[in-house]
Each structure stands twice: as structure tokens, then as C-alpha cells.
Amino acid sequence: MRGRAWLGAALVLGAQLRALWLAAAVEVHTAKEVVAVNGTNQRLKCTFSSSSPVSQQLLVTWNFQPEDQSSHEPVFYYLKEPHKPPFGRFKERVTWDGNIERNDVSIIIWNLQPTDNGTFTCQVINSPDVYGTIGEVRLRVVQKVSFSEIHFLAVAIGSASVLMIIVVTAVIICRQHRRKARDKRLEVADTEL
């Protein structure tokens, strides 16, 4: 009898774990860090995947934690349609840039300021998938763009291209100069004969 009790308990536990696994199936994906220039606009990308079809009750919340670790501030939320915050620093500076059909719940922050440095969180609840990961994007607002590897690569490619053009031009000029000198020697030799 004891073996049957263990088997029954294992089956019940397995069914419960499977139900929990399916309920915790929302995964949120964001860029981990974004650097933007002061005064510009920045798209904060957030996408999600869910084991359930997108629900009419899909809820998306964006919040902000400033670098000084003061309290979280609401940034934006979506429930059946986009809703801007009625107050706060992002009241007139945030717009919806997502597409629910493509599992994209991104937003755009306008006119970035140094006080916008901090962490933005994106949370998606897609019933019955109510649990899942919360996406985080750390935003750094800088005064000017730093010299990145891409800039270095662009300068290197541009410099190499200019150098190649100079070398090809020098070779062509040298060949023309030699050809003129050879033609002149042949002309002098013909006149001597």
C-alpha cells in the first residue's frame, strides 16, 4: 500500500509542477544597457514570448528606478490600449512604439535628460501566464557619443580607402610619366636615325 501512496503523491506533484511550469511561461527580452545622447529620443525595446496566445487582458507595465535609488516611478502601461502616465517626469515624454501582434511592447522616451539615468523595467502579464521574467534596461544619458569600436572601424576603413586611392593615383601618374619619357626617347631615336 505504501508504494501506491508514493506513486500517487509523485503523480500529483508532477501534475502540479507541470501546471506551474506552464503558468510561468512569459519570458521578457530587453537590451541590458542603452547609451543615448542628452536631448535625443531613445526607443527602449522590449519583446516577450509566451506559451499562451496573446490575451485580450495582456498587461504591460514600464517602471523607472533612478540611479539615486529613490522610489520606482510609473512610466507607461498597456491594457487593451496604450496609456500614458497622468503625472511624473515622463508624463509628456513617452509614447508607445510596440506591436502586440508581434509580441513587441517597446516605448520611446523623448528629449532625454541626465536625470533619466537609471533602470527601466518592462513586465508582461499574458493570462493565464501571469508569472515570468521582468526585463531590465539600464539607460545612460551622456553629453556626447563616446568613440566606440564601430566609430574606430569606420575611421579605419575610410582611411584605408583614401590611402588606396592615393596609391592607385600615384601608380597611374608614374606609368604615364614613364610612357611619356619612353615616347620621348623613341622620338629622339627616330630623329637621330
Rosetta blueprint (number, residue, H / E / L):
1 M L
2 R H
3 G H
4 R H
5 A H
6 W H
7 L H
8 G H
9 A H
10 A H
11 L H
12 V H
13 L H
14 G H
15 A H
16 Q H
17 L H
18 R H
19 A H
20 L H
21 W H
22 L H
23 A H
24 A L
25 A L
26 V E
27 E E
28 V E
29 H E
30 T E
31 A L
32 K L
33 E E
34 V E
35 V E
36 A E
37 V E
38 N L
39 G L
40 T L
41 N L
42 Q E
43 R E
44 L E
45 K L
46 C E
47 T E
48 F E
49 S E
50 S L
51 S L
52 S L
53 P L
54 V L
55 S L
56 Q L
57 Q L
58 L L
59 L E
60 V E
61 T E
62 W E
63 N E
64 F E
65 Q E
66 P E
67 E L
68 D L
69 Q L
70 S L
71 S L
72 H L
73 E E
74 P E
75 V E
76 F E
77 Y E
78 Y E
79 L E
80 K L
81 E L
82 P E
83 H E
84 K L
85 P L
86 P L
87 F L
88 G L
89 R L
90 F L
91 K L
92 E L
93 R L
94 V E
95 T E
96 W E
97 D L
98 G L
99 N E
100 I H
101 E H
102 R H
103 N L
104 D E
105 V L
106 S L
107 I E
108 I E
109 I E
110 W L
111 N L
112 L L
113 Q L
114 P H
115 T H
116 D H
117 N L
118 G E
119 T E
120 F E
121 T E
122 C E
123 Q E
124 V E
125 I E
126 N E
127 S L
128 P L
129 D E
130 V L
131 Y L
132 G E
133 T L
134 I L
135 G E
136 E E
137 V E
138 R E
139 L E
140 R E
141 V E
142 V E
143 Q L
144 K L
145 V L
146 S L
147 F L
148 S L
149 E H
150 I H
151 H H
152 F H
153 L H
154 A H
155 V H
156 A H
157 I H
158 G H
159 S H
160 A H
161 S H
162 V H
163 L H
164 M H
165 I H
166 I H
167 V H
168 V H
169 T H
170 A H
171 V H
172 I H
173 I H
174 C H
175 R H
176 Q H
177 H H
178 R H
179 R H
180 K H
181 A H
182 R H
183 D H
184 K H
185 R H
186 L H
187 E H
188 V H
189 A H
190 D H
191 T H
192 E H
193 L L
